[in-house]
Amino acid sequence: MKTAGMLFVCLVLHAQDPYVNYRGVVNAASFAPPGISGSEIARGSMFSIFGSNMGPVTLSQVSSFPLSTTLAGVSIKVTQGNISVDAFPVVVTASQINAIMPSNAPLGRVSIRVTYNGGTGNPTSAIVAASGFGIFAVNSGGFGPGILQNYIAADNQPINSLAATAAPGQVITLWGTGLGPVPADNVAPTPGSLPTQVEIFVGGKLATNLYSGRTPCCSAIDQIVFQVPNDAPLGCYVPVQIRTAGTTLSNAVTMAIESGGAPCSDPNNPLSSAFEKGGKLGVAVLARSVGYDAINSSPPQDVTEDLAALTLRVAPGGPFFFNPAVSAPPIGSCTMYTNSGRQSVFSIPDLFGGLGAQFAAGPSITVTGAASASIPNSAMTPLYAAAIGSNDPLFGASALTISDSGTTSVSAVGGAGVGPFQVNVPVPAALDWTNRPQGGTVNRSQPFNVTWNPAGLGSSLMIIAGTNYDLPTNVQRTFSCTASASAGSFTIPAYILSALPATRAEAGKSSSTLMVGLFPAQSVVPFSATGLDSGLAVEVLSNATTVTFQ
């Protein structure tokens, strides 16, 4: 009995030791999942550790210099072989620690262990680099509107937003972490730019770097002061990324730019404008996608699939609204997203965040075109959504529902939240991707030009996107660019392509796709229903092909 009692006590004590989650060490600003370029922890940067039992239940944080290697009983060892250094904990809780990677930490793969009140947790690995920048975002998730301040005067520097925009040529202060080492991490930072090479991409244009170094207030937190390029694209969601040492690209955040600093607008994207305004919204999207698989399918073939979705929501709107599903970058620019795990759609984080509470228009909706399909309002999804036809014999071919010409209707009988409605959605002009690389190779070190036939497309918005899921690291990264359909072509910049993981040679270890999509802004149809402030419906087209990112 004594032996059993001792064993129970030991098990309880062991269960209370700190535990760091698998791949639970990330840059504190970008949260880029380990295993992909830009996920390295820079010397002298702030990093986050996620786990359990790692510190006190009540948050504890430092309040003065010099910083110590122990905070509220928490300490962190960074080890590589015979070399061991102590990180500086700054904020500690049971489930998350924010700490400073010492500027003298060994470069390369290291082991990190947390000790709390004498109990030492499991080792977890991370890659330490000389630099690797992460930009802080308003949502604390590493994407969407960034923490950027418009400089108006020394005492007037508002956070950039859809309402407080920057003008071309204006000075901006960007907040992040990862510019590289300093002589001492535990004392108040010394002002001055660090020697790390810094490039600032604002909507694909290089901005003038005025300062890149530590903030005067906070160890490990960096400021980059730059001037908005005069030729930067205007819009609500202009992507901003930082590249250090000419090689490592940061996460992408957004800023709003408008002439004269007026409130921003996206004339080519009525969906985002509706959600930014907020209110009770209905948005119906019909999608016809054509996919060509020359790598995983034998023989190679085109597969057409029809999908439909309807969301009915009380959208909060506001100056910091952002959702990757509708907040596209302005024409001529590219943005980027990174997710852990494989996504069934292109790597879009937090797909329904910021869209507001859902309500219903009955138990199902009906889509009627070349055929008819009923889509139930499933409790498992925050909207009505389903595949409504495919010509793929491998997965049971069914009749395609969306009309090839004329219109396709979306209707609902109405429910407690929204009354009955029907909207007829016009079929857009055909999408003709003229240089589709069917199973071809895309060189990530070179720009890649995409061309299409602009005939009949008018003022439509083109979406050019690429994604690669890497099985060994379980990370998916996606870029998304926009262009005017009338241009007939778009060149994907090399700095965007180079941030994708390379396609692996072993079959099944990568899934790499290039896509061209058509969003006919001029064909967005308004509809009305009791309970809605506004409703919009549109049909989009996409054409995708498997590729090898080399």
Secondary structure, DSSP 8 states (H G I E B T S, - for coil): -HHHHHHHHHHHHHHTS-EEEEEEEEETTT---TTSTT-SEETT-EEEEEEESSS-SS-EE--SSS--S-BTTEEEEEEETTEEEE-EEEEE-SSEEEEE--TT--SEEEEEEEEETTEE---EEEEEES---EE-BTTSSSSSBB-EEE-SBTTB--B--SSS-B-TT-EEEEEEE-S---S-SSS----SB-SS-EEEEETTEE-EEEEEEE-SS-TT-EEEEEE--TT---EEEEEEEEEETTTEE---EEEEE-GGG-----TT-HHHHHHHH-EEEEEEEEEEEEEEESSSSSS-EEEEEEEEEEEEEEE---TT---TTT----TT-EEEEEEES--SSSS-SSTTTTS-EE--SSSEEEEESSSEEEEE--TTSSSEEEEEEE--GGG--B---S-SSSEEEEEE---SSS--EEEEEE------BTT--TT-EE-TTS-EEEEB--TT-TT-EEEEEEEEEETTTTEEEEEEEEEEGGG-EEEE-HHHHTTS----SSTTSEEEEEEEEEE-GGG-EEE--TT-SEEEEEEEEEEEEE-EE-
